[in-house]
Amino acid sequence: MIQSEFGKRIKTGLLIYTNLLKQPLISVKEVQEICHLSPKASGDLIRLFVEINILKEFEGKFRSRIYIYHNYVNLFEDK
């Protein structure tokens, strides 16, 4: 899915996805640090993950939103 949706951003998309498997919560600031991107580019990358339903907003206000890889986390919930 990342390969078909991210176009030129595939390298950074896969880097973030790999990071999400280790730590399923992420913020725009963390994306900036991991990928060495600007705040706008980091926000755009997060938005792509939200659009393809990998990330959902978890909590926070506009500047400090935290996103969660919800489907991955749900695998570990007690049913």
N, C-alpha and C positions, 0 to 999 in steps of 0.2 A: 504494500500500500504506500509506504513512504517513497519507494522508488518511482511510482507512477504519479504521485501528487506533488512532489517537492521540486521537480525540475532541477535547476541549477543549485538549489539548496540541499541536494541529496547528502552531501558530505556532512554538513552541519546537522541535518535532520537525523542521520544515522548516529552521529556522535551523541546527540541529546537522547535518542531512543535507548542507546546502550547505557547511558547514565541513568535513565528512568528504571531500568531493570535492577540497578543497584540501590537507587534511592527514588521511590515513586512519587515524591513530592518535589516540586520545583517552582522557582520564581523567575521572573524576567531577569533579575539581577544575577541569579545563578547561571542562566543561559549566557549572559554577557561574559561572565568569568570563564565558563567552560569553553565557549566558542570564540572568545575575543571579538565580540560583535558590539555594535552600538546599541543603545537602549531601543531605538526604533526597530532595528533589524531583529533584535531579540524578541521584541513584542510581536513582530510579524511572524516569526518562526513559531512562537507559542500559539498564535492565532491559527496557523495551519494545523497544528496538532489538535486544537479544539474543533476545527471544522471537519476533520476526518475522524472525530470521536475517539481520539486516543487520550486526550487530556480533558478534564472538567475543572472549572473553577472550584476550589476547595474552600477558601476563605480569604478575607482581606478586603481592603479598600482599593481604590483605583491604583495607587502607586505601589502597594505592597501585597498584591494578590499572590496567592499560592495556588498552584494547580496540582491535580492528582491524576495519576495514571490509574483510573478507577477500575477498569476491567482486570488489570493485573492484581491490584489490591484485593479485589473481590474473590480471587482464587484462594486466598488464605483465610477468608472469613469462615467462622463456624456456621453451619447451617442447621 
